[in-house]
Amino acid sequence: MPTRRSTRRLHQLGFQPPAIGEDEIAAVTETLRSGWLTTGPKAALLEERMAAYVEAKHVLAVTSGTAAMHLALLALGVGAGDEVITSPITWPATANVIEHCGARPIFCDVRAGDLNIDTALIPELVTERTKAIMPVDIAGQPCDLDPILALGFPIVEDSAHALESVYRGRKIGSIADATCFSLYVTKNVAAGEGGLVATNRDDVAEAIRNMRLTRRGGGSHYDQVTQGFKANLADVLAAIALVQLDKIDDHAVTRERQFGLYDEGLADLAGITPLTRDPRDTHALHLYVIRVDAELAGADRDAYQHALSEELISTSIHFLPVHTLTWFRERYPDQPPLPEAEKAGDEVLSLPLSPAHSDDDILDAVDAVRRVHERFTA
Ligand SMILES: Cc1ncc(COP(=O)(O)O)c(C=O)c1O
């Protein structure tokens, strides 16, 4: 594809700015005026509407995706001495919450194409201590759930990137024992902070309901019936999420167009390859991740990131493999190498993507990658 223009940007292009407008501002104002600052009718409405959206029996709103995963694991009885098989290509929270339960994360290598857990490798990691499996839907591509379901363990799915995703005709949120979403500022439905657990299991929903907020009511005669946390979502944040949910289909159209601009604009660059997307599934188009093959692209990922930053294009890395981070490395010196995850950790680069960006913004990013590539491969 010919470059559109050769000029550089004059202003920094943000990586994933939230697409917040007057509707969200009005919803916050209305909520503040209603007097409900903490969990109230907006959080209840968000749960109801999200349950319909992800086609799950229950949705519980909590303070973060991290809290969603933590409470989901506890609800499924994960505790001291247990093992939970998970992916190393994720935000560290996925492994941290396993630790918070007193359990050990067992990292399974990923597939080279989409960086989701390699299900063929899971059986050899199963031991008598295995309590659950925690796959991740990276960038919005659902992990391969059928082989995981076939193993018969409870599944807590980290779907922080995958609110709109569909796996082989089934909505993400309707399949695993617990599916956890994030409402963090960069996410497709952004409230700033927040999380959701979707489940079809009454016992899981009840356990999370009890844990996220010590039961109130009954005057001063309250009681606590399970381990207690403070993880209820405030109505002000739920109000923002509700407006964002109203816009989810419009935003998906924009994301699809932005993915198309990148696909087309970068297709002929040697050594620059986007993660694969399975045509059998609906991808949430949360992150546009390229892999930079240093040999073919003339320089490594870090050099590309630096050069793009000089072009005023913000990028990010999703993700550095969790097992290579200092705390996990020191805690688990017996961790075997995970070659695909480690290679990916050196090569992945996420490009700007947001409904707040114009097509010209994305074309600026495309042009910048092309200019940098031309320079590195000259
Ligand atoms: C894959 C993944 N899992 C979990 C989380 C944690 O979500 P939160 O920030 O809402 O706690 C994030 C990022 O925010 C994420 O990207």
The ligand as a Gaussian input file, in Angstrom:
#p B3LYP/6-31G(d) Opt

LIG

0 1
 C       -5.562000     -10.112000      30.406000
 C       -5.920000      -9.279000      31.607000
 N       -6.351000      -9.906000      32.709000
 C       -6.692000      -9.222000      33.809000
 C       -6.601000      -7.845000      33.861000
 C       -6.938000      -7.151000      35.135000
 O       -8.064000      -6.342000      35.034000
 P       -8.216000      -5.087000      36.022000
 O       -7.211000      -4.062000      35.642000
 O       -9.633000      -4.623000      35.793000
 O       -8.026000      -5.587000      37.418000
 C       -6.134000      -7.144000      32.728000
 C       -5.951000      -5.704000      32.654000
 O       -6.395000      -4.792000      33.088000
 C       -5.794000      -7.886000      31.573000
 O       -5.359000      -7.250000      30.470000

